[in-house]
Amino acid sequence: MSYVTGLKCRETDCGREYPNQPIHICDYCFGKLEVAYDYEAIRADLSREKIAARAPSMWRYRELLPLDHEPTVGREVGFTPLLRARNLERALGHGEVYVKNDAVSYPTLSFKDRVVSVALSKAREFGFDTVACATTGNLGNSVAAQAVQAGLRCFIFMPADLEAGKIVGTSIYGVNVVGISGNYDAVNRFCTEVADRYGWAFVNINLRPYYAEGSKAFGFEIAEQLGWRAPQHVVAPMAGGSLITKIDKALRELAHVGLIDEAPTQVHGAQATGCSPITTAVKAGEELFTPQRPDTIARSIAIGNPADGFYAIEVIRRSGGWAEDVTDEELVEGISLLAETEGISTETAGGVTVAVTKKLIEQGRIPADESVVISITGNGLKTQEAVVDRLRERSIIEADADQFDRLLNQLHVIVA
């Protein structure tokens, strides 16, 4: 049974309703559309016990996801670990820190697996045979992998100068990969034309209302894994701005249908200083952002004209959160800090999130006695070139015990 009632314009002074269709823009005000649900019916039908009896995947919350039928793509996606990060707590001087680790997401090691499983399942419901996307890397990896699993024809459009690891990570699946000269914003504009011309299912264009709903599972899982309670703070990276809005929506939905108590969570957004249109607007007290030309090694979140930037600003302000950005040097330090304390290797976006969390704690915006969840959305294997120059130099010796003794002395290692 589906609880989706259709699509609705996100603009508060419009709110026009549309049927379940592969569309994403309001005909009247050109606002963005999102999925609407019958929450009262969900409240009557869904319980913690029903969820607990289901398989450990994002689909255990299927009543709050936008399919009309059972998922046909990515049925095993989701329910990644939420870890109490005690070593990181000590390093940050903070009392209660958790890491939500989508760096180990199936099948492509990023949170994009969630949104793609929803989008491709919905594409099948609508009868599409070709799927596509504009990508900064992680989304292309996931669309390619899951399209192959689903038997769908696939085109991935990406900046031509993307990191080699992400190009290989998409091309390995044998799909059609097209490099476009220019940054992500140029790729996205081009893909809008392609979507109109060929009528394909672009997961982050005409399927965007459904695709974006997949991110809510990230928030659902946090609440369940915390023992059905909302954290006091969440820090999440911002590229297009969608993830932060959907984490907020997820926690509010859980409260609305009675699965958690009403407990407002302050949502904080993280960007790299070299591409920080949302954080710049928040810190300046502006309601609208000014597009920027990206100049950062955090390529996976380098979107200068974020599609959901306005809504991200709105969520941050309404929740009482804040937005911060960090330099490339600081984000690399964030990658190292997480790896050296918790044994988690994250890509550049995760380094941004860790470094911003550190900054927010130092600023007093996240008090030391309040819980915070750090959102890790991608694996460090995807952006190894960002940290290769900062790694501790390895020691090379002959297979000789005396040489090893000398090395231990050089390293000031005392052997009992």
C-alpha positions as CSV (number, residue, x, y, z in Angstrom):
1,M,0.0,0.0,0.0
2,S,1.3,3.5,-0.9
3,Y,0.8,6.4,1.4
4,V,1.9,8.9,-1.3
5,T,-0.9,11.5,-2.1
6,G,1.0,13.1,-4.9
7,L,3.5,16.0,-5.3
8,K,3.3,19.5,-3.8
9,C,5.0,22.8,-4.5
10,R,7.5,23.5,-1.7
11,E,6.8,27.3,-1.8
12,T,4.7,28.2,1.2
13,D,2.7,30.8,-0.6
14,C,1.9,28.4,-3.4
15,G,1.5,24.8,-2.3
16,R,-0.2,23.6,-5.5
17,E,-0.7,19.9,-5.7
18,Y,0.2,17.6,-8.6
19,P,-0.3,13.9,-9.4
20,N,2.4,11.3,-9.1
21,Q,4.4,12.0,-12.2
22,P,8.1,12.4,-13.3
23,I,8.0,16.2,-12.9
24,H,9.9,18.5,-10.5
25,I,8.9,22.1,-11.1
26,C,5.6,23.9,-10.3
27,D,3.9,25.1,-13.5
28,Y,2.5,28.1,-11.6
29,C,5.4,29.6,-9.6
30,F,8.4,27.5,-10.8
31,G,9.0,26.3,-7.3
32,K,10.5,22.9,-6.5
33,L,8.1,20.0,-6.0
34,E,8.3,17.4,-3.2
35,V,6.4,14.2,-2.3
36,A,3.3,14.5,0.0
37,Y,2.1,11.7,2.2
38,D,-1.0,10.7,4.2
39,Y,0.6,11.0,7.6
40,E,-2.5,10.1,9.6
41,A,-2.8,6.8,7.7
42,I,0.9,6.2,8.3
43,R,0.5,7.0,12.0
44,A,-2.3,4.4,12.3
45,D,-0.4,1.7,10.5
46,L,3.3,2.1,11.4
47,S,5.0,1.2,14.7
48,R,8.4,0.7,16.1
49,E,7.7,-3.0,16.5
50,K,6.7,-3.4,12.8
51,I,9.9,-1.6,11.7
52,A,12.1,-3.8,14.0
53,A,10.7,-6.9,12.5
54,R,11.9,-6.0,9.0
55,A,15.2,-6.5,7.3
56,P,18.0,-4.1,8.2
57,S,17.8,-1.8,5.1
58,M,16.4,1.7,4.4
59,W,13.2,0.0,3.2
60,R,12.2,-0.9,6.8
61,Y,10.7,2.7,6.7
62,R,8.9,2.1,3.3
63,E,5.7,3.8,4.4
64,L,7.6,7.1,4.5
65,L,9.2,6.5,1.2
66,P,7.7,7.4,-2.2
67,L,7.1,4.1,-4.0
68,D,3.7,2.7,-5.0
69,H,5.0,-0.9,-4.8
70,E,7.8,-2.8,-3.2
71,P,11.3,-1.6,-4.2
72,T,12.8,-3.3,-7.3
73,V,16.2,-1.7,-7.1
74,G,18.6,-1.5,-4.1
75,R,16.6,-3.6,-1.7
76,E,19.7,-4.1,0.5
77,V,20.7,-0.4,0.6
78,G,21.0,1.4,3.9
79,F,21.0,0.7,7.7
80,T,24.7,1.7,7.9
81,P,26.4,1.9,11.4
82,L,25.9,4.7,13.9
83,L,29.0,4.7,16.1
84,R,29.7,6.3,19.4
85,A,32.9,8.0,18.7
86,R,34.6,8.0,22.1
87,N,38.1,8.6,20.8
88,L,36.9,11.5,18.7
89,E,35.0,12.8,21.7
90,R,38.3,13.1,23.6
91,A,40.0,14.8,20.7
92,L,37.2,17.3,20.4
93,G,36.7,17.8,24.1
94,H,33.0,16.9,23.7
95,G,30.8,14.7,25.7
96,E,28.6,12.8,23.2
97,V,29.7,12.4,19.6
98,Y,28.3,9.9,17.1
99,V,29.3,9.1,13.5
100,K,26.7,8.0,11.0
101,N,28.9,6.1,8.6
102,D,27.7,5.9,5.0
103,A,31.3,5.4,3.9
104,V,30.4,1.7,4.1
105,S,27.1,1.9,2.2
106,Y,26.2,-0.9,-0.3
107,P,26.9,-1.0,-3.2
108,T,29.2,2.1,-3.9
109,L,30.3,3.4,-0.5
110,S,28.3,6.6,-0.3
111,F,25.0,7.9,0.8
112,K,24.0,8.3,-2.8
113,D,23.1,4.6,-2.8
114,R,20.0,5.6,-0.8
115,V,18.6,8.2,-3.2
116,V,19.5,6.1,-6.3
117,S,17.7,3.0,-5.0
118,V,14.5,5.2,-4.6
119,A,15.0,6.9,-8.0
120,L,15.6,3.8,-10.0
121,S,12.7,1.9,-8.4
122,K,10.5,4.9,-9.2
123,A,11.9,5.0,-12.8
124,R,10.7,1.4,-13.2
125,E,7.3,2.2,-11.8
126,F,7.0,5.0,-14.4
127,G,8.1,2.7,-17.2
128,F,11.5,4.3,-18.1
129,D,14.1,2.1,-19.8
130,T,16.9,4.7,-19.7
131,V,18.3,6.5,-16.6
132,A,20.8,9.2,-16.3
133,C,22.3,11.8,-14.0
134,A,24.6,14.8,-13.7
135,T,27.3,14.0,-11.1
136,T,30.3,15.2,-9.1
137,G,31.3,11.5,-8.7
138,N,29.4,9.6,-6.0
139,L,26.0,9.9,-7.7
140,G,27.4,8.6,-11.0
141,N,29.0,5.6,-9.2
142,S,25.7,4.7,-7.7
143,V,23.5,5.2,-10.7
144,A,25.8,3.2,-12.8
145,A,26.1,0.3,-10.4
146,Q,22.3,0.1,-9.6
147,A,21.3,0.6,-13.3
148,V,23.3,-2.4,-14.2
149,Q,21.7,-4.4,-11.4
150,A,18.3,-3.3,-12.7
151,G,19.0,-3.9,-16.4
152,L,18.4,-0.3,-17.3
153,R,20.3,1.6,-20.0
154,C,22.4,4.3,-18.4
155,F,24.2,7.6,-19.2
156,I,26.4,9.4,-16.7
157,F,27.4,13.0,-17.3
158,M,30.3,14.5,-15.3
159,P,32.9,17.2,-15.4
160,A,35.7,16.0,-17.7
161,D,38.4,16.8,-15.1
162,L,36.8,14.9,-12.2
163,E,39.1,12.8,-9.9
164,A,40.4,9.7,-11.6
165,G,39.1,7.4,-8.9
166,K,35.5,8.6,-9.5
167,I,35.8,8.3,-13.2
168,V,37.0,4.8,-12.9
169,G,34.5,4.1,-10.2
170,T,31.7,4.8,-12.7
171,S,33.3,3.5,-15.9
172,I,33.9,0.1,-14.4
173,Y,30.3,-0.8,-14.7
174,G,30.3,-0.5,-18.5
175,V,27.7,2.2,-18.8
176,N,27.9,5.3,-21.0
177,V,30.1,7.9,-19.3
178,V,30.2,11.4,-20.9
179,G,32.7,14.0,-19.7
180,I,31.6,17.6,-20.2
181,S,34.0,20.6,-20.3
182,G,33.2,22.8,-17.3
183,N,32.2,22.5,-13.7
184,Y,29.2,20.6,-12.3
185,D,26.8,23.6,-12.7
186,A,27.6,23.5,-16.5
187,V,27.0,19.8,-16.6
188,N,23.7,20.2,-14.8
189,R,22.5,22.9,-17.2
190,F,23.3,20.6,-20.1
191,C,21.6,17.7,-18.6
192,T,18.4,19.7,-18.2
193,E,18.4,20.1,-22.0
194,V,19.1,16.4,-22.5
195,A,16.3,15.4,-20.2
196,D,13.8,17.5,-22.2
197,R,15.1,16.4,-25.6
198,Y,15.2,12.6,-25.0
199,G,12.6,12.0,-22.2
200,W,15.0,10.0,-20.1
201,A,14.7,9.5,-16.4
202,F,17.3,11.9,-14.9
203,V,17.4,11.0,-11.2
204,N,18.4,14.5,-10.1
205,I,16.2,16.4,-12.6
206,N,12.7,15.1,-13.5
207,L,12.8,12.4,-10.8
208,R,14.3,14.7,-8.2
209,P,11.2,14.9,-5.9
210,Y,11.4,11.1,-5.4
211,Y,15.1,10.8,-5.5
212,A,15.6,13.3,-2.7
213,E,13.2,11.4,-0.4
214,G,15.8,8.6,-0.2
215,S,18.0,10.8,2.0
216,K,15.3,10.7,4.7
217,A,16.4,7.2,5.5
218,F,19.7,8.6,6.8
219,G,17.7,10.5,9.4
220,F,15.3,7.7,10.1
221,E,18.2,5.4,10.9
222,I,19.9,7.9,13.2
223,A,16.7,8.1,15.3
224,E,16.2,4.4,15.5
225,Q,19.8,3.7,16.3
226,L,19.8,6.2,19.1
227,G,17.0,4.3,20.7
228,W,14.1,6.1,19.0
229,R,15.2,9.6,19.9
230,A,16.4,12.6,18.0
231,P,20.0,13.9,18.5
232,Q,20.3,17.5,19.7
233,H,22.6,18.4,16.8
234,V,23.4,17.0,13.4
235,V,26.2,18.2,11.1
236,A,25.9,17.4,7.4
237,P,27.8,18.3,4.3
238,M,26.0,20.5,1.7
239,A,26.4,20.3,-2.0
240,G,23.0,20.9,-3.7
241,G,21.6,21.3,-0.2
242,S,19.1,18.4,-0.3
243,L,20.5,16.1,2.3
244,I,20.3,18.6,5.2
245,T,16.7,19.4,4.4
246,K,15.7,15.7,4.2
247,I,17.4,14.8,7.5
248,D,15.3,17.6,9.1
249,K,12.2,16.3,7.3
250,A,12.8,12.8,8.4
251,L,13.1,13.7,12.1
252,R,9.9,15.9,11.9
253,E,8.0,13.1,10.1
254,L,9.0,10.5,12.8
255,A,7.7,12.9,15.5
256,H,4.5,13.6,13.4
257,V,3.6,9.9,13.1
258,G,4.4,9.2,16.8
259,L,7.7,7.2,16.5
260,I,9.8,9.6,18.4
261,D,9.0,12.4,20.9
262,E,8.9,15.9,19.7
263,A,12.5,17.0,20.3
264,P,13.9,19.7,18.0
265,T,17.2,19.0,16.4
266,Q,19.6,21.8,15.5
267,V,20.8,21.1,11.9
268,H,24.2,22.5,10.9
269,G,25.5,22.7,7.4
270,A,29.1,22.2,6.3
271,Q,30.8,23.4,3.1
272,A,34.3,24.0,1.9
273,T,35.3,27.7,1.8
274,G,36.2,27.3,-1.9
275,C,32.6,26.6,-2.7
276,S,30.4,28.0,0.1
277,P,27.3,29.7,-1.3
278,I,25.0,28.4,1.5
279,T,27.3,29.0,4.4
280,T,28.2,32.5,3.1
281,A,24.5,33.4,3.0
282,V,23.7,32.1,6.4
283,K,26.7,33.9,8.0
284,A,25.7,37.1,6.3
285,G,22.1,36.8,7.4
286,E,20.8,36.6,3.9
287,E,17.7,34.6,2.8
288,L,19.1,33.9,-0.7
289,F,22.6,32.7,-1.7
290,T,24.8,34.1,-4.4
291,P,26.2,31.4,-6.8
292,Q,30.0,30.9,-6.7
293,R,32.6,29.4,-9.0
294,P,34.0,26.3,-7.2
295,D,37.6,26.3,-6.2
296,T,38.2,23.5,-3.7
297,I,39.5,19.9,-3.5
298,A,36.2,18.9,-2.1
299,R,34.8,18.1,-5.5
300,S,31.9,15.9,-4.4
301,I,30.3,19.0,-2.8
302,A,31.5,21.6,-5.2
303,I,28.2,22.9,-6.5
304,G,28.3,26.7,-6.9
305,N,24.6,27.0,-7.6
306,P,22.9,24.6,-5.3
307,A,19.4,23.5,-6.3
308,D,18.1,23.3,-2.7
309,G,20.3,26.1,-1.3
310,F,17.3,28.3,-0.4
311,Y,15.6,25.4,1.5
312,A,18.9,24.5,3.2
313,I,19.2,28.1,4.5
314,E,15.6,27.9,5.7
315,V,16.1,24.6,7.6
316,I,19.3,25.8,9.3
317,R,17.6,29.0,10.5
318,R,14.3,27.3,11.6
319,S,16.1,24.6,13.5
320,G,18.4,27.0,15.3
321,G,21.4,25.5,13.6
322,W,24.3,27.2,11.9
323,A,26.5,26.9,8.8
324,E,30.2,26.9,8.6
325,D,33.0,26.3,6.0
326,V,36.6,25.2,6.2
327,T,39.6,25.6,4.0
328,D,41.1,22.7,2.0
329,E,43.9,22.4,4.6
330,E,41.3,22.2,7.4
331,L,39.3,19.6,5.6
332,V,42.3,17.4,5.1
333,E,43.0,17.7,8.8
334,G,39.4,16.6,9.4
335,I,40.0,13.5,7.3
336,S,43.1,12.7,9.3
337,L,41.4,13.3,12.6
338,L,38.6,10.9,11.9
339,A,40.9,8.2,10.5
340,E,43.4,8.5,13.4
341,T,40.8,8.5,16.2
342,E,38.0,6.2,14.9
343,G,39.6,4.2,12.1
344,I,37.1,5.6,9.5
345,S,38.5,6.7,6.2
346,T,36.3,9.4,4.6
347,E,36.4,11.4,1.4
348,T,36.8,15.2,1.3
349,A,33.2,15.9,2.0
350,G,33.5,13.9,5.3
351,G,36.7,15.9,6.1
352,V,34.7,19.1,5.7
353,T,32.0,17.8,8.0
354,V,34.4,16.7,10.7
355,A,36.4,20.0,10.5
356,V,33.2,22.0,10.6
357,T,32.0,20.1,13.7
358,K,35.3,20.9,15.4
359,K,34.8,24.6,14.6
360,L,31.2,24.6,15.8
361,I,32.3,23.1,19.1
362,E,35.0,25.6,19.5
363,Q,32.6,28.4,18.8
364,G,30.2,27.1,21.4
365,R,27.4,26.5,18.9
366,I,27.4,22.8,19.9
367,P,27.6,22.7,23.7
368,A,29.9,20.1,25.1
369,D,27.1,18.4,27.1
370,E,24.7,18.0,24.0
371,S,24.7,15.1,21.6
372,V,25.9,15.6,18.0
373,V,25.8,13.3,15.0
374,I,28.5,13.8,12.3
375,S,27.3,12.7,8.9
376,I,29.9,10.8,6.9
377,T,28.6,10.4,3.4
378,G,31.4,8.9,1.3
379,N,34.5,6.6,1.5
380,G,38.1,7.8,1.6
381,L,39.0,5.4,-1.2
382,K,37.3,7.8,-3.6
383,T,39.6,10.8,-3.0
384,Q,43.0,9.4,-1.9
385,E,44.9,12.1,-3.8
386,A,43.6,14.7,-1.3
387,V,45.7,13.2,1.5
388,V,48.6,11.4,-0.2
389,D,51.0,14.3,0.6
390,R,50.1,14.3,4.3
391,L,50.6,10.6,5.1
392,R,53.2,9.6,7.5
393,E,56.2,8.4,5.5
394,R,56.6,4.6,5.7
395,S,59.8,3.0,6.9
396,I,61.7,0.7,4.6
397,I,64.4,-1.6,6.0
398,E,66.0,-4.9,5.1
399,A,64.6,-8.1,6.6
400,D,67.1,-7.7,9.4
401,A,66.2,-7.7,13.1
402,D,69.1,-5.4,14.0
403,Q,67.9,-2.8,11.4
404,F,64.4,-3.1,13.0
405,D,66.0,-2.4,16.5
406,R,67.5,0.8,15.1
407,L,64.2,1.8,13.6
408,L,62.4,1.3,16.9
409,N,65.0,3.6,18.5
410,Q,64.5,6.2,15.8
411,L,60.7,6.0,16.4
412,H,61.3,6.2,20.2
413,V,59.4,3.0,20.7
414,I,60.1,1.3,24.0
415,V,59.8,-2.5,23.9
416,A,59.1,-4.1,27.3
